[in-house]
Amino acid sequence: MVVTASSLRQDIYRILDRVIATGEPVVIERGGRRLFIVADAPPSKLDRLVDRQHAVVGDSGDLDAIEWSQQWSELAPDKN
C-alpha cells in the first residue's frame, strides 16, 4: 500500500491497524523519498524463558538408573 504523507496524517490509526492486522507494510512517499511502516514479529513466549543452568534435561524415567552412591560420603542410617 502506497500513501502520501497527507493521507497518512488524515487516517494514521486506520493505516496502522491495517499494517498490524495484515502484516503488509505501508510505503509513504514524501519529497521524492520513500518511508516504510512495517510491523515486526511479536516476540515468542519461548524467547522470554529464563535459562536454568542447573536444570535436569532428559527423561525422568532415567533417574533410577543413576549411580548416586558417589554423591555422599556415607549412606544414611536405616530407620528401624
C-alpha positions as CSV (number, residue, x, y, z in Angstrom):
1,M,0.0,0.0,0.0
2,V,1.5,3.4,-1.0
3,V,0.2,6.6,0.6
4,T,1.2,10.2,0.7
5,A,2.2,11.9,4.0
6,S,-1.1,13.9,3.8
7,S,-3.1,10.7,3.5
8,L,-1.2,9.2,6.4
9,R,-1.9,12.2,8.6
10,Q,-5.6,12.0,7.8
11,D,-6.0,8.3,8.6
12,I,-3.0,7.2,10.6
13,Y,-4.8,5.0,13.1
14,R,-6.7,3.0,10.4
15,I,-3.5,2.6,8.4
16,L,-1.5,1.5,11.4
17,D,-4.2,-1.0,12.4
18,R,-4.2,-2.4,8.9
19,V,-0.4,-2.9,9.0
20,I,-0.8,-4.8,12.3
21,A,-3.7,-6.9,11.1
22,T,-2.3,-7.8,7.6
23,G,1.4,-7.6,8.1
24,E,1.6,-5.7,4.8
25,P,4.0,-2.8,5.0
26,V,2.9,0.7,4.1
27,V,5.0,2.9,1.9
28,I,4.8,6.7,2.5
29,E,6.1,8.9,-0.3
30,R,7.3,12.4,0.8
31,G,9.7,14.7,-1.0
32,G,10.8,12.1,-3.5
33,R,11.7,9.7,-0.8
34,R,10.0,6.5,0.4
35,L,9.5,5.6,4.1
36,F,8.1,2.3,5.3
37,I,5.9,1.4,8.2
38,V,6.4,-2.3,9.0
39,A,5.1,-4.4,11.8
40,D,7.8,-6.5,13.5
41,A,7.1,-10.1,14.5
42,P,5.6,-10.5,18.0
43,P,8.1,-11.9,20.5
44,S,7.9,-15.6,21.1
45,K,6.8,-16.8,24.5
46,L,9.8,-19.2,24.4
47,D,12.2,-16.2,24.0
48,R,11.1,-15.0,27.4
49,L,12.1,-18.2,29.2
50,V,14.7,-17.9,31.9
51,D,17.8,-20.0,31.3
52,R,18.1,-22.5,34.2
53,Q,21.8,-23.6,34.3
54,H,21.2,-26.4,36.8
55,A,18.0,-27.9,35.4
56,V,17.9,-31.6,34.7
57,V,17.4,-32.2,31.0
58,G,16.3,-35.6,29.8
59,D,13.8,-38.3,30.6
60,S,12.7,-38.5,34.2
61,G,12.5,-42.3,33.8
62,D,16.3,-42.4,33.6
63,L,16.8,-41.1,37.1
64,D,16.5,-44.5,38.7
65,A,19.5,-45.7,36.6
66,I,21.9,-43.0,38.0
67,E,24.5,-44.2,40.4
68,W,24.0,-41.9,43.5
69,S,26.4,-43.6,46.0
70,Q,29.3,-41.4,44.7
71,Q,27.4,-38.3,45.7
72,W,27.5,-38.9,49.5
73,S,30.4,-39.7,51.8
74,E,28.4,-42.1,53.9
75,L,25.0,-43.7,53.5
76,A,22.0,-42.6,55.5
77,P,21.3,-44.8,58.6
78,D,18.4,-47.3,58.4
79,K,15.2,-46.2,60.1
80,N,14.0,-49.3,62.1
